[in-house]
Amino acid sequence: MLYGRDSELAVLGKLLDTVRSGGSGALVLRGEPGIGKTALLEHAGDAGLRVLRAAGVESEAELPFAGLHLLLHPVLDRLDGVPAVQAEALRGALGLVAAGAPDRFLVGLAVLSLLSELADAGPLLAVVDDAQWLDRASADALLFAARRLGAEPVGMLFAARTDGFPAPGVPELPLRGLDPSAAAALLALHAADLDAGARYRLLAEAVGNPLALIELPAVATSGGGVLPDRLRDAFQAQVRTLPESVRTLLEVAAAEDTGELGVLLRAAGKLGAGSAELDAAVRAGLVTADAMVSFRHPLVRAAVWHGTPPGRRIAVHDALAAALDRPVDADRRAWHLASATTGADERVAAELERTAAWAGERAGHAAAAAAYERAAQLSAEPAAELRRLTLAAEAAAEAGDLDQSDVLAARAERCGPGDAVLAARLTAVRAAADFWRGALPSAHERLLRGAARVTTTDQHLALSMLVEALHVGWYAGERELSESVARLRSALVPDDPLTPLARLLIHAATPVVGSADGGDGIDWAAPGAMIAAARAAANEPGAAVLIAGLGLILGQEAVTIEVAEEQVALARRQGRVGWLPQALFYLACGWQFAGWQAEGAAAAEEGLAIARDIDQRQWIDRLGEPLAYRSAVTGDEEECRRITDEALARVAGRDPAWQVPWVYAAHGLLELGHGRAESALTWLAPLAEGRARFHIPAIRSTPDLVEAAVRAGRPDAAAEAFTQFQRWAAHARQPWIDAVVLRCLALLGPDEAAGESYLAALSAYRRLNRPFDEARTALLYGEWLRRARRRSEARTYLSAALDGFERLGAAPWAARTRTELGAARLTPQELQIVRLAAAGLSNKDIATQLFLSARTVGYHLYKAYPKLGVASRAELADLNLKNP
């Protein structure tokens, strides 16, 4: 019976009922030690569902996928029902087969598929206790599966302490102490003979903690101290009453993380304990033993190990290392050897290094980093320590722990002068940490310095670092970008696979830095040239995705879409889940800038869901961009503001126009679509200033700035930005950009020349499949024709614009076009009267101004309403009836 847990049992019952009825769910039970997490898990496990169980073990935290292996080993024979690429990844991660490094999130997908396969035979519950002690790789895989449960009859329950196992995206149930009546009832059940004074003292000390209420009555209590420590002291007091040989067996069990009976007895035997001592420990109620040995509660294990003297711990680790003599136990053996070693030992360091390399091959990068770091501590020579710390820093970076990677790299640099290539690799690690912290000048300087170290010894490494320096320089500022271009141009190596990409980067930066293009003889305006560069650098990590981004910079969305689609398909085929958010971001942006907002939003929403599942925060942030553009085009003001407000909050205190220029571009487009030119200009103007002006959103929003400035009666506000846009157009040499230039010239130039420019732009768009730009140009031309009183021609173009906007779901633009189309159907006098009425004048006032009768004014308004699609005078104020 569980006392005082009615509300918690109701939550668990709801989840279990959902699973029984064919649905799914996941939940984290969170609370302090002894608060009842394990009891609730046991209750759920006895609810009649098929159950898989595991528990995190503190000493296993550095062994990749150890927790996952414990959970799944009874059902690994069902892996044949999982898609082959996923099954191979899971087998490789668990060390069952030799395989290349799998995407760590593909392992999570394999877990999801395996659980789904098992659920075909009936509802399934996966239960993980002490999740705060899961190794990082297991935790990532299990949480990925938990967040993506869908139609499977699968439940996942985790129990974790308050200070571990972050589980974003998974619901949590916090556990607190029992209320006074439930606490009193539980205490009475386990200690009925306590006198009133002792009962009062225990209730006060336990503060509703169930384990304390059960265990503390058995020992003398003095009050004070942290409750977990008090509980541990109580368990230690129980252990101290046992014979020394039994304590020895418990010490070995506390350090042995698998619970395997054979391993435990072999190791304990080396220290003079055996099966008789195991029986005594079972009789004492401290452990259970079948095929596996388990402590009654994690705090019992902690109490035993905490009470083990340091010298005794070394002997226990040494005995366990000797007992773990199978090849499959190499990881555990290496860690026990390391724990038993107090000084430099190259033999043990080498074993740990092999363990680290194997962990990295299975995508256990966090475990690899820990093993390399400990191997460095055990190294006998400074050169070996430097090399292993470098590997540890790189592994930590691969795991996404950039703070730890920076700390390890700094330690390695303090080892003294070493190999130039190692020094450059360390510099690259520290530069990556600087970049993601926003310290761009430091990141840029480190990359240039690192590249200089290996210019003659490793030209490929130097070139790759300079490519990254140019990437960083694009965000850092013109000085850094100019320096990167100069250094990269001097470091080109003819036969290096990165050289085409480097040349393309130099070409892309040319309009910004104002230098010569380099005379490489490549026509980068031809899409085939960029695709060829992507093919040449196919084996270079991140190169293809970088070229997808360059397609946006150079106005070649078709290249961006083609390369990004290939990367998405490759990631799906290889199960590289971690690649997908970045590839889907560029795919979404390609569709977005080409004017196909629905396609862009679909890619962005998928990428955002995956990025949230795997906690890729940088892509969670950036994938807001295409979604904000989509909501701006469709006129969803609430959604656009929600996305952009979140982005602005994340960069509070920094220059937002530079950090998140897309926020300004999206808001400007939103306001422009609703006909609010002044507000649009307020949002767009900052993008034409400072270092924000050569970022993609700033360049791409220049036509919006031109239209807003003209409509607001301040065309000069867009003059400088449009000049820069024209330079970009001349450099990019893309027909769609030339058409946009023509549209802007029609807005900014003399009115008598506008018609020819609009027609030329529309003629180009008919061959370009850019529906949003084409519809906007048709709207502007229709407005121009209507002002020139060529109403019949205006209706033709306005009708085409309306059709385009409606097909794209661009609601505010369609509304603007309908208003303009209605105005094109009005006679000149009707239009004049409607404008005055929209300004708030009465029929009598209008009649006075136009020298008409009020009755005639009313007649003209009555005729105008159906043409404008309104039913009353009050609706006129919402129409945009002013001349641009």
Steps between C-alpha positions, in 0.01 A plus 500: 500500500628849409407757762409854400562455128147520361572790262823344375330163450227675300761646263668162461164330454407739221825426316458123544139517379617690193754227423245223554265671253764519227652841571839602632652723761813581697553643846789592729446454874732744672590543865758465775641161607249289689198705397327199342600503134598133497180396679290675237699334221445161661129574528485586129702190415242281675210637293484202262700639206810344353790681668863573412705620798834667551669730747783744468813411693735777608815308415369432145456866409816494284407181309312585180161332458543298820153596627344432162659154487359421844150601391496327162716190537198270565343600167795543264389188314216713359736738320438325169161671493662845507607680178845374405691828530352558846563145617862524384543829687359354822709184475808714439420730791460203736825348376331195351656556156785706362342799325585851400408784732119525490313825538423496873141598432462214254554275799205676666294441188597131513384486863167652397462248216589208727249606765237538229584153367467351848169679553349308209460213745324719757541822702853558627649698787869599521607596853833666585589573861782731614508660158732772632777238484439387144794543268452793262461285188226286655317803635507671159368190321221432750385860515499522121270196491282638781445829321401333174253243629191514284241234423691221674350347819822580686558679828834622632556585865816654642585571862770757570627720777441872492854584391553271200358359177371809319210384282367791293180416319399216734230568764616491860326411826678651803476293818483670838482373854188323628241708678499469884219244520650271234846533659358407842321197356815374325710547814242315708510208256878459528560612859184443699681478834661847494410724792332831427816707538704285260212494251472880505876540453513256207205660326668838529837370379361300207295792361275251321781300336368141481839326509599702806177404674572132430876487572575757771299330778745209487795718607564766758428847361654820617338751268667749271684446175382444145243223478678294229812507715296395801355209305841400374629511859214274603589246232868522593412426859324185383799399286746550789326230700591238237818286498794644307482238224134587434592868488769408247247332274269803526791730411571299186128504411488877547787551255386233251249664271354213299353298783634182336523231766801327344707819478411594857600164645826481301606845617385449858684168508829680442429693821391203710120513463261270317153352478461461878554873544252568220240292684566700817453830313169373359383394849587848628259644243764714330511322163298260291666231291373284219694500174572866582590671825313819590509728802171553680525874437757720322578669830612164638757473221609860564527434873717193450736671257518823700607300804774313312848636588712634206758222518228239503337660193825457305509131592136455394557667161811289447308180576220597264746582221648151538153341498389684185719298266263453203543714187146631543604640840792706367335834574419415860841341554673815378303725734556274802872494420499878478321525836755266655795703366636787709786621280611512139460166327537487124356147477174602667493828306528307174208273600287803579595658169384188316177515698455865404559429133244220505248725675551763230445240229160427657408872526559498876690827479441612859634167627793526260585846633501373860719201413750709302516750786574229760754344263672838480518513881671159502745585219867467580623750239387861429465424128257216571306717743470775237384259232237340725370834627465612139295188424293562815428859395394392152278224639331744738435733207349209306274436800383860484659595833689803375573636847673177600681480166637850559617410851676188373661690212627766740652229718666346197649834398659527843686174439761701314611518137415195299418386152377785277208296368381423853529868588290593197236241589479641852464847360211382281326351805533824696386704201183291474425565867559874450273504194202345677550730799481799264869595545548536124819711487673252729379202294619667182841586640552146632419346161740725316775431755438125488508494121832689500655224716439229241527690171805298398445177697131428433363712218159332505452574870612858444255540213211354700570738789513799266170394345352498849667836574323652200172353623557660842618823338171532316331541837780690674535803270657641186854517638499133599335401173755694293790344689352152454462550126861614464637212706282241328595620153871458583447149644322337202637158406415395141421132563338530841129402506428810709641740241181535290307580818767749606484674161124513524521659844740764370263570213201531737684749723620722214209750501544551873877540523532682169802302380558344161326169445826312470493416131442130550320482166193322640156628406343475843175648372435169321328256741714212376814664638371502858369146471843389375663662804259310724591174330873569529474559875250219563725324752580815696278530810250781462622613158184416307275675752729803489455513122124485554537814711717664235220440251288740708780756511542486122131501417495141376214345696480216246851395605409534868191284453681235294796467736287515815258239364796272428629551853158432649465182292853390597430562867179299481670218311793478741289571806697816580224658706737762639565637151136555416421830681782686322424349158127566544575860603675572172232315306232708672687823429544403135126450457426810706712737294375345176150601610362156582415563864291189567782270384748698710279482808458122465878447494551744788234338720656157453846636573376684809329189639821297460719779639281515810507122535880492498550838672695668218444848635674693224268345241195544721583870485575523130204294382277777629608707198309324219200454730495872581515581127213262436282665764594843362391404150175344620431796729499301824607787725468308826719212383757731342532701819521188716792362296683831474447598865660171607798569273540857631486376860786259431730779380402755765787738567663444160450670164177333382515631142831318464425193715153428357457716188225270378277627782511849346454367148198289598336785689562739212335259257207448737439873533539559128247231420247672725566834328672656805789664315636715784515207737662284232763766442574518873573126507695483174720810530739351765594224255652757267740620770821368656620143471148362462475631146683216325320216673263297286174628658617860458594460134184305422274754673633801305209490248261509799691801636470675162124443483447609862709815452313597182158438656603699807605791277869468590670330207841636605487267804563208265750659262825370655364150560373480143840603365654212697227270366584599144868415561390161634277448196787578262721253687242220530373529139171323566194581284262515795718760676511706181118488494486625860737783409261599220209502746693721741604736219135533402419605857795735543536642148296751300137400470496517121765223479344272761265315268779373278698377803200318644429329169862392462500355852174312442631362173802358686286350777295298254812287444615485864233324711517751784131544578519742792733745326295478183173569682654797686628647175160453334337677797735797475453525124124476539509782755710709261256435213204589718661831599559566131125441454561196282245310703429221254869408473539537877226246565684241287819522706324539833292190429820305424658628821192404702504150355869461590457627857198280563683190377787582735273569797640856522185637664601865566644537152183352352291743706709793377457380144124464536480857625711620209295294257185658639653844464588417138131435438397838644443804289734789579221680686406188698863455602524863610185471711601167653839637609338795675245272666778269616670804657190550716318779318121497499296505178423865563869587546595311185225671305628839613857422389403354161218744421243220490182427684504267801249279319742464204784410740281232658411362158867468399588329830213254451642414155858472633442262793446180292803577285716526812351195667373691806154538645521826691685827545672370815694242297657761272754600764659152479569534127823630359361763262791743504736547208847360567 
